[in-house]
Amino acid sequence: MKKLNIIIHSKLSVLMLMVLAGLYSCEIQEDFEYQKSNSTGVLDVSAWEYIQTNEALSLFEEAIQLAGIQDYYTDGTTRTFIAPTNSAFEEYLEANAYASLADVPVPILRNALLYHIVNDRVIFTDPELMDSNRPLPYETENGQFMYLSHNSNFIGLINEGTSTQWEISTSNLEPTNGVLHIVKSIVYFSAPSGDLSTPDPSIVKDTLFVMYDTYINGGNQSGTNFGSVDKILMKNASGDGGLYQRRPFLMFDLAEFETEGVITDLELRMSISFTHGKGVPLYVYATDTSWTEMGLTWDNAPFPDSDPISTITSVKLATGEYFAFNITDYYQSLDNLGKISLMLDAEEESNETDEFGSKEHASLNMPMLIATISSGTNLLEIETNTGFSVEQGGTFAWSNDVLEVTGAPAEDVIYTVEEVPANGWLVKGASILNAGDKFTQNDIEVMNLLYINDGNGSEDKVVLSARDRAGSSLEAFDVSITIQ
């Protein structure tokens, strides 16, 4: 996902200017907090020399060396350097399950660092930035754009107005080869979601309430039926578990959807009575429909024999809020739209307890399916698909010049990754995309989608399909990649 050090305003008196100039001078303190000092922020060393002499930037120094990009910090070209602190890298490693910086693939690490180098001199004492808090775009060394601005308190911001923004903790340091700003996070570009306040008139919602709901219980209650109780319990207990193994079962009749049109999204909602919210995976499975609400027990339950059709991560929510599972892909795979049976489960031996309202509950909503339904009158077309070239180990930012599907607004054209590249990674924002993941034409339009080569091969490809929110779709197609 930048406190100005000198604040200048044309309407201030000369006296006020003198006071503010002393109050908001640049900060170069070791803890990188916004404590004012009387320093001008001018350094007598290069950006690389400054990074090497600061212990709080030691992981940044290590990352630069591992990525082999020291020249950007020493070659004399004027640039703006965004310097993440040690804590920023520690958070990055933990979030991405890397034990150390050496475990991060070099092309991935290099791309992340190159985004932190702006091809311009950007200092917040520049009148263009001081007189306006409008985010201004600057090209970075990885081919994307970084937006720099400040808020009403004159704290500098990175990527204001996008999906994720960050504050600069120390700004306006001036090494001999540019400007350096310090941040407490690894920053990246993430496309804004757009203005969704005006709904598409061709899209409506429809709700389908559960037909049967119950849960099954192991141990000495394996033969007991719970079809008449007002709560649906779920727990995957550690060890034998026995009595504390509980699995919800639900049945819906899709034929009861009344609104005509094409279902483009389908969501299962479970109203919460209680949840541990441990941050563990929760799953939805498709099962056999041969059971009845008042006859189902652990002993006769049709347990699933295939992978889950939807997964979310549990969070701590209040009573009356709900977990939402997207089962669109499962719905679209069905040949007959009749009754469906679903079973819920938590991660194995997670010991998370979750309780949901059943259709017998006096105040909580019963389980329901929320469908997004469209007229399906749009027609998608591939306007552009040129493929692209990239250097070995290099990065390429996608744009509409490479791939553009028309026939719907850019934010409504949804691509699905059918096949990931064999010799690299497809990255959206800070996430590496896997088969089944999605992005939009808007991500491409604002250059939020990257291909990063792993240093191998002479060619590659990404296989995509596309659809829009109105029900139109395109079959899978290739985007070719030449590796030079």
C-alpha positions in Angstrom: 0.0 0.0 0.0 5.5 12.3 4.3 5.4 15.1 6.6 6.6 18.2 4.9 9.6 19.6 6.5 9.0 23.2 5.5 5.5 24.6 5.1 5.1 27.5 2.8 1.8 29.3 2.2 1.4 32.4 0.2 -1.0 34.0 2.7 1.2 33.7 5.7 2.9 36.7 7.1 6.6 37.1 7.1 6.7 36.4 10.8 4.7 33.2 10.5 7.0 32.0 7.7 10.0 32.4 10.0 8.3 30.5 12.8 7.2 27.6 10.5 10.5 27.4 8.7 12.2 26.6 12.0 9.4 24.3 13.3 9.0 22.1 10.2 12.6 21.5 9.2 13.8 18.1 8.0 14.2 15.1 10.2 17.2 12.8 10.1 16.8 11.1 13.5 17.8 7.5 13.9 14.3 6.3 15.0 12.7 7.7 11.8 9.8 9.3 13.7 8.4 12.8 13.0 10.5 14.6 15.6 11.5 18.0 14.3 15.1 19.1 14.2 17.0 22.1 12.8 18.8 20.0 10.2 18.4 21.1 6.6 18.3 17.4 5.5 21.3 17.9 3.2 23.6 14.9 3.3 27.2 14.9 2.1 27.1 11.3 1.0 25.4 9.3 -1.7 22.1 7.4 -1.1 24.0 4.1 -0.9 26.6 5.5 1.6 23.7 6.8 3.8 21.9 3.5 3.7 25.1 1.6 4.7 25.6 3.8 7.8 22.2 3.4 9.3 21.5 0.2 11.3 17.7 0.7 10.9 18.2 0.3 7.1 20.4 -2.8 7.3 17.9 -5.2 5.8 17.3 -2.6 3.0 21.1 -2.7 2.3 21.0 -6.5 2.3 18.1 -6.6 -0.1 19.8 -4.2 -2.5 22.9 -6.4 -2.6 20.9 -9.6 -3.1 19.0 -8.0 -6.0 22.3 -6.6 -7.5 21.0 -3.1 -8.0 23.6 -1.1 -6.0 24.4 1.0 -9.2 21.0 2.8 -9.0 22.1 4.2 -5.6 25.7 5.2 -6.7 25.8 6.0 -10.4 25.2 9.8 -10.0 21.8 9.9 -11.7 19.3 12.0 -9.8 16.5 9.9 -8.4 14.1 9.7 -5.5 14.7 6.7 -3.2 12.0 5.2 -1.0 13.8 3.4 1.9 11.9 0.8 3.9 13.1 0.2 7.5 14.0 -3.1 9.0 10.6 -3.6 10.4 9.1 -3.2 6.9 11.2 -6.1 5.6 10.4 -8.2 8.7 6.7 -7.7 8.0 7.2 -8.5 4.3 9.0 -11.7 5.1 6.4 -12.9 7.6 3.5 -12.0 5.3 5.0 -14.0 2.4 6.3 -16.9 4.5 10.0 -16.3 3.7 12.5 -17.2 6.4 15.0 -14.6 5.2 15.7 -12.2 2.3 17.9 -14.9 0.7 14.7 -17.0 0.3 12.9 -14.4 -1.8 13.4 -15.2 -5.5 15.8 -12.6 -6.9 13.4 -11.3 -9.7 10.6 -10.8 -7.2 12.9 -9.0 -4.8 14.4 -6.9 -7.6 11.0 -5.8 -8.8 9.8 -4.8 -5.4 12.9 -2.7 -4.8 12.8 -1.1 -8.3 9.3 0.2 -7.5 10.9 2.1 -4.6 13.1 4.1 -7.0 11.4 7.1 -8.7 12.9 8.5 -11.9 12.7 12.1 -10.8 13.7 14.4 -8.0 10.7 14.6 -5.7 11.2 16.7 -2.6 8.2 18.0 -0.6 9.7 21.5 -0.3 9.0 21.8 -4.0 6.2 24.4 -4.5 4.4 22.1 -6.9 3.9 19.6 -4.1 3.5 22.1 -1.3 0.8 24.1 -2.9 -1.4 21.1 -3.7 -2.3 17.9 -2.0 -3.3 16.3 -5.3 -1.4 13.0 -5.8 1.0 13.3 -8.7 2.2 10.3 -10.7 5.9 9.5 -11.1 7.4 6.6 -13.1 9.4 4.1 -11.2 12.3 1.9 -12.3 10.0 -1.2 -12.6 7.8 0.5 -15.2 4.9 1.3 -12.9 3.8 4.6 -11.4 4.0 5.9 -7.8 1.7 8.7 -6.6 3.1 11.2 -4.2 1.2 13.8 -2.2 0.5 15.0 1.3 -2.5 15.1 3.6 -4.0 18.2 5.4 -1.4 17.8 8.2 1.4 17.9 5.6 2.3 14.3 6.2 3.6 12.8 3.0 1.6 10.0 1.3 2.5 7.3 -1.1 -0.2 6.1 -3.5 -3.0 8.2 -2.0 -6.3 7.4 -3.8 -5.4 3.8 -4.7 -6.4 0.7 -2.9 -3.6 1.0 -0.4 -1.6 4.1 0.7 1.2 4.7 3.1 2.6 7.6 5.2 6.3 8.6 4.9 7.9 8.6 8.3 11.0 10.7 7.4 11.1 12.9 4.4 13.3 15.2 2.4 16.8 13.8 3.1 19.1 14.9 0.3 22.0 12.7 -0.6 24.3 13.8 -3.3 22.4 11.9 -6.0 18.8 12.8 -5.2 16.2 12.6 -2.5 15.5 9.9 0.1 12.3 9.3 2.0 11.9 6.6 4.7 8.9 4.4 5.1 7.9 1.7 7.6 6.3 -0.6 4.9 7.2 -2.2 1.6 5.1 -0.2 -0.7 3.4 -1.2 -4.0 0.8 0.0 -6.5 -2.7 -1.4 -6.2 -5.4 -0.3 -8.5 -8.4 1.6 -7.0 -11.7 -0.2 -7.1 -13.4 2.6 -8.9 -16.7 4.4 -8.2 -19.2 1.7 -7.4 -21.9 4.1 -6.1 -23.9 4.0 -9.3 -25.1 0.4 -9.9 -25.4 -1.0 -13.3 -29.2 -1.0 -14.0 -28.8 -4.3 -15.9 -27.7 -6.0 -12.7 -30.0 -7.1 -9.8 -29.7 -9.2 -6.7 -31.8 -12.2 -5.7 -31.8 -14.1 -2.4 -32.4 -17.9 -2.0 -33.0 -19.1 1.6 -31.9 -22.5 2.8 -34.2 -25.5 2.3 -32.6 -27.8 5.0 -30.0 -26.9 7.6 -28.5 -28.9 10.4 -25.1 -30.2 11.7 -23.7 -33.5 12.6 -21.7 -34.3 15.8 -19.1 -37.0 16.4 -18.3 -39.1 19.5 -21.1 -40.4 21.6 -23.6 -38.2 19.7 -22.7 -39.6 16.3 -26.2 -41.1 16.0 -28.0 -37.9 17.1 -29.9 -35.6 14.8 -29.8 -31.8 15.3 -32.2 -30.7 12.6 -34.6 -28.8 14.9 -32.1 -26.7 16.9 -31.7 -23.0 16.3 -27.9 -23.0 15.8 -25.6 -24.7 13.4 -22.3 -25.7 15.0 -18.9 -26.2 13.4 -15.6 -27.4 14.9 -12.6 -29.4 13.6 -11.1 -30.6 16.9 -7.5 -31.8 17.4 -6.6 -35.4 18.1 -9.5 -37.8 18.3 -11.9 -34.9 19.0 -14.9 -37.2 19.2 -17.7 -35.2 20.8 -16.3 -31.9 19.5 -16.2 -32.8 15.8 -19.1 -30.9 14.2 -19.9 -30.2 10.5 -22.8 -28.0 9.2 -24.9 -29.3 6.3 -27.0 -27.1 4.1 -29.4 -27.8 1.1 -30.7 -25.3 -1.4 -32.9 -25.6 -4.5 -31.4 -23.4 -7.2 -34.5 -23.8 -9.3 -36.2 -21.5 -6.8 -34.3 -18.4 -7.9 -37.1 -16.2 -9.3 -35.3 -13.4 -11.1 -34.7 -14.0 -14.8 -31.2 -13.5 -16.2 -27.7 -14.8 -15.9 -26.2 -15.4 -12.4 -22.8 -13.9 -12.6 -21.8 -14.2 -8.9 -23.2 -16.5 -6.1 -22.3 -16.0 -2.5 -23.2 -18.2 0.5 -23.8 -16.2 3.7 -23.7 -17.7 7.2 -25.0 -15.4 10.0 -22.7 -15.6 13.0 -23.9 -16.4 16.6 -20.3 -16.9 17.8 -16.8 -17.3 16.2 -13.3 -17.7 17.6 -12.1 -15.9 14.6 -8.6 -17.5 14.8 -7.6 -16.6 11.3 -7.8 -20.2 10.1 -9.1 -21.5 6.7 -12.8 -22.3 6.5 -14.1 -24.5 3.7 -17.3 -25.2 1.8 -17.6 -28.7 0.1 -20.3 -30.0 -2.3 -21.9 -33.2 -1.1 -24.6 -35.7 -2.0 -28.2 -34.5 -1.7 -29.6 -37.8 -0.4 -30.0 -36.7 3.2 -32.9 -35.1 5.1 -32.9 -32.5 7.7 -34.5 -34.6 10.4 -32.6 -37.8 9.5 -29.0 -36.7 9.1 -26.4 -37.9 11.6 -22.7 -38.3 11.8 -23.1 -42.0 11.2 -25.0 -41.7 7.9 -23.7 -38.3 6.6 -22.5 -38.1 2.9 -19.0 -36.7 3.6 -17.4 -35.0 0.6 -14.8 -36.8 -1.5 -13.5 -33.8 -3.5 -11.7 -30.5 -2.9 -13.5 -27.5 -1.4 -15.5 -25.3 -3.7 -14.8 -22.2 -1.6 -12.4 -21.0 1.1 -12.2 -18.0 3.3 -10.1 -17.1 6.4 -12.0 -16.7 9.7 -12.0 -13.4 11.4 -13.4 -12.2 14.7 -16.9 -10.9 13.9 -19.8 -9.8 16.1 -23.1 -11.6 16.5 -25.3 -10.9 13.5 -22.4 -10.3 11.1 -21.7 -13.1 8.6 -19.1 -15.1 6.8 -19.4 -14.9 3.0 -18.2 -17.7 0.7 -18.1 -17.2 -3.1 -19.3 -20.3 -4.8 -19.6 -18.8 -8.3 -17.2 -21.2 -10.0 -19.0 -24.2 -8.5 -22.3 -22.8 -9.7 -21.1 -22.3 -13.2 -19.7 -25.8 -13.3 -23.2 -27.4 -12.7 -25.0 -29.0 -15.6 -28.4 -29.1 -13.8 -29.6 -26.3 -11.6 -31.6 -28.2 -9.0 -30.9 -29.1 -5.4 -27.3 -28.7 -4.1 -25.9 -29.9 -0.8 -23.0 -28.1 1.0 -20.9 -29.1 4.0 -18.8 -26.6 6.0 -15.6 -27.4 7.8 -12.6 -25.6 9.4 -8.9 -26.4 8.9 -8.0 -29.8 10.3 -7.4 -29.8 14.0 -7.7 -26.0 14.2 -10.0 -26.2 17.2 -11.9 -23.2 16.0 -15.5 -23.0 17.2 -18.1 -21.3 15.0 -21.8 -21.1 15.5 -24.3 -19.9 12.9 -28.0 -19.1 12.9 -30.3 -21.8 11.5 -33.7 -21.3 9.9 -35.2 -22.0 13.3 -33.3 -19.1 15.0 -35.6 -16.3 16.3 -33.4 -13.4 15.4 -30.4 -14.4 13.3 -30.6 -14.7 9.5 -30.8 -18.2 8.2 -28.2 -19.4 5.7 -28.8 -17.9 2.3 -27.4 -17.6 -1.2 -27.1 -14.1 -2.7 -27.0 -14.1 -6.5 -25.9 -11.3 -8.7 -28.1 -11.5 -11.8 -27.6 -9.7 -15.1 -29.5 -9.5 -18.4 -26.5 -11.0 -20.2 -26.8 -8.6 -23.2 -23.2 -7.5 -23.4 -20.8 -8.8 -26.0 -17.1 -9.1 -25.1 -14.5 -8.8 -27.8 -10.7 -9.0 -27.7 -9.7 -5.6 -29.1 -5.9 -6.1 -28.5 -3.7 -9.1 -27.7 -0.2 -8.4 -29.0 1.9 -10.2 -26.4 5.1 -8.6 -25.2 8.8 -9.0 -24.8 10.9 -8.9 -21.6 14.5 -9.4 -20.7 15.6 -12.5 -18.8 15.0 -11.8 -15.1 13.2 -8.6 -16.0 9.8 -7.2 -15.3 7.0 -6.1 -17.7 4.0 -3.9 -16.7 0.9 -4.8 -18.7 -1.1 -2.0 -20.4 -4.1 -1.7 -22.8 -1.5 -1.7 -25.6 -0.8 -5.4 -24.8 -4.3 -6.7 -23.9 -7.7 -5.1 -24.0 -11.1 -6.7 -24.0 -14.0 -4.4 -24.8 -17.7 -4.6 -24.5 -18.0 -3.6 -20.8 -16.5 -1.0 -18.5 -12.9 -1.9 -17.6 -13.6 -2.6 -13.9 -16.3 -5.1 -15.0 -14.2 -7.1 -17.4 -12.9 -9.9 -15.1 -10.0 -12.2 -16.2 -9.4 -15.6 -14.7 -5.9 -17.1 -14.8 -6.4 -20.5 -16.4 -2.7 -21.3 -16.6 0.2 -19.5 -14.9 3.5 -18.7 -16.8 6.1 -21.5 -16.7 9.1 -19.2 -16.5 8.0 -16.5 -14.2 5.3 -15.0 -12.1 2.1 -12.9 -12.7 1.8 -10.3 -10.0 -1.1 -8.0 -9.1 -0.3 -5.4 -6.5 1.7 -7.4 -3.9 0.2 -10.8 -4.7 1.5 -13.5 -6.9 -1.4 -14.9 -8.9 -2.2 -18.6 -9.1 -4.5 -20.5 -11.4 -8.1 -19.5 -10.6 -7.1 -16.0 -9.4 -8.7 -13.0 -11.0 -7.9 -9.4 -12.1 -9.7 -6.8 -14.2 -9.2 -4.8 -17.3 -8.8 -1.8 -15.0 -5.8 -3.5 -13.4 -4.2 -3.7 -16.9 -5.2 -0.2 -17.8 -3.5 1.4 -14.8 -0.5 -1.0 -15.0 -1.3 -2.9 -11.9 -0.4 -6.2 -13.4 3.2 -7.4 -13.8 5.0 -10.3 -15.4 8.3 -11.1 -13.8 10.6 -13.5 -15.6 12.6 -16.0 -13.4 15.7 -15.7 -15.5 14.9 -18.8 -17.7 13.5 -19.7 -21.1 13.1 -18.0 -24.4 9.4 -17.8 -24.4 6.4 -18.1 -22.1 2.7 -17.5 -22.0 -0.2 -16.8 -19.7 -3.6 -18.5 -20.4 -6.6 -16.4 -19.5 -10.4 -16.4 -19.8 -12.6 -13.4 -19.4 -16.2 -12.6 -18.4 -18.1 -9.5 -17.3 -20.6 -8.9 -14.6 -23.4 -9.0 -17.1 -22.8 -12.6 -18.0 -20.8 -12.4 -21.3 -17.7 -14.5 -21.5 -14.7 -15.4 -23.6 -13.1 -18.8 -23.8 -9.5 -19.4 -22.7 -6.8 -17.7 -24.9 -3.1 -17.2 -24.7 -1.0 -14.1 -24.1 2.4 -14.8 -25.6 5.7 -13.7 -24.0 9.1 -13.4 -25.7 12.1 -13.6 -23.3 15.2 -11.9 -24.7 
